[in-house]
Amino acid sequence: MKPLTEQHLAIYRRQMVEVIDIHFDLAGDEIGRDAPGPQLRRALMDVPRHLFVPQSLILMSYQDTPLPIGFDKTISQPFISALMIDLLEIEPGMRVLEVGTGLGYQAAVMADMGATVFSVDVVEEFAEAAAARFAAIGYDIAVRVGDGSRGWEEHAPFDRIIVTAAAEETPEPLLQQLSSGGRLVIPLGSTEIQQLSVVEKGADGNLSTRHVMPVRFTQLELDA
């Protein structure tokens, strides 16, 4: 069998984006839009997702399914990952905090969209692996090891915050570090029932929450 080339992977990546398009269209009533934003779609075409999964899973990297990355964690299904980023409504130059780096795929997509990204993961091995990937590909993303529920106070406030694990309620430090007019996307709920949710902070500091659709994520892991 011939080796897999970058051209082959680019075709798989295009097919992944086309499947994401279909999911957006089918879930349009729940999401409130029937297609991903153009900058997000471009970034999904640009970022090599196969570099953000374990080597043994490269052939599966563009399938629309979550994949194991170690430590009982997964990289999210491409549609859910794209939806969470789309709900943030990122614009170039925005400061984005990501809670739950994993191997770095979502952070890379957001950086490709022009965001300044700060990412925190409680698993040291993930933070180190993601930082190495960012350096190799050329993304300037700040990464640190720690309890992401506490945010990253030194770099606050953030225009956008994305949480890639579920919590019963939004951690208070994240709400405090969200700027006025900011937006936070998080799965809210128990281990059994979760809703992908958008939390917005008004100019007056008041918060509003909109539940988008049912999802299933691992629970937000807190540092001891």
Beta strands, then each sheet from edge to edge (+ up, - down):
strand 1: 67-70
strand 2: 73-75
strand 3: 95-99
strand 4: 116-121
strand 5: 142-145
strand 6: 158-163
strand 7: 178-189
strand 8: 194-201
strand 9: 207-215
sheet 1: 1+ 2-
sheet 2: 5+ 4+ 3+ 6+ 7+ 8- 9+
end
